Amino acid sequence: MFRFESLDIWNLAIEYADLIYALTAKFPRDELFGLSSQLRRAAVSISCNIAEGSLSDSNKEFRAFLNYGIRSAGETVSEGVIARRRKYITNEDAHTIYQKAEVLVKKMTVFKKGLH
């Protein structure tokens, strides 16, 4: 088993990516290589950065990867707002993206502070 597989933050990030994939599946086809793709890549990037960072040689490097993941979570929130404004998702869906990203960022930040 890899270290990241037992991390709550990694599992939450995987669930978050699942949510994003489900929501973007409803986007118009002309967004396939636009907002849909960008939103999916940002969501997937969160768990990938946690995984990659957990395999680092140092906690300093792991913290840097966690920062990348946190930034990707922020990116999904911004893209969620755009998707809502374009009426690709509902206000409720956008709120869910926001809330889940906020929880994930908070947990990642706490975890990062625990690395010495």
N, C-alpha and C positions, 0 to 999 in steps of 0.2 A: 504494500500500500504506500502511496506517495503521501508525504506530509500534508499537502493541501486538501486531500480527500476528507480528512477529519476536521477541517476548519469550518466552523459555522459560517464565516464570511464567504467562503468559497461556495458552499451549498446554497446560501442565499443568493449569491451572484448567478449561479446556474438557474435557480428558479426565476430570477429576474429576467434572464435571457429568454427563458421559456415564455414568460408573459409578453415580452417585446415581440417575439416571433409570432405569437398568437394574434396580437393586435395588428402587426404589420401585414399579416396574411390578408387582411381586409382592405388594404390600400389599393388604389387604382393601379392598373397594370403599367401605366406610364410613369409610375414612381418606383418601379422595380429596381432601376439602377440609380435612383435618386435618394429621396428621403428614406424610403424603406430600407435600402441597402445600408445607408449611413447609420441609421438608428440600430439596425441589427449588429453592425460591426462594432459600434460603441458599446452595446450591451454585452456582446461576447468578449470584448476586450477586458471587461472588469474581471471576470473569472480567470481569463488567461494571464492577466498580470499578477493576480494572487498566486496562481499556480507557478508561474515562472519565478516570481520573487521568492517563493517558499523554497525553491531549489538553489537559491543564491548561497554563496560562500560566507556572506556576512549579513547581519541584521541591518546594517546601514543600506546595503543594496536592496534587501527585502523592503525596507521602508520606502525606498525610491519607487519600487514597482507598485507598492500600495498607493503611493501618490498618483501614479499613472492611472490606476484603477479608479481612484476617487475622481480624477478629472474626467474620465470616461463616463462615470455616473452623472456628473454634472452636464456633460454633453447630451446624454439621453433626455434629461429634463428639458433642456432648451429645444431639442428636436421634438419632444412631446408637445411643447407649446405650439410649435410650427404646425405639427400634425393636427392639433385641435383647431387652430385658426383656419386651416385648409379644410376642416370638417372631415378629416380622415378618421378621427377618433372622437368620442364623446367627451364632454367635460368630465364625466365620471372616470373615464379611462385615463385622461390626462392627470386627474387628481391621484389616481392609483399609481401611475408612473412616478409622480412627484413624491408621494408618501413612501413608496418602496425604495426609491433611490435615496431619500433622506435617511431612512433607517439603515440602509446598507452603508452609506457614507459615515454615519455616526459609529456604527459597529467597526468599520474598517479603521476609523480614526482612533478609537479606543484600543483596538488590537495593535495598531502601529505604535502608540505611546507605550505599550507594554513590552515592546522589543527594545532591548538594550544592547 
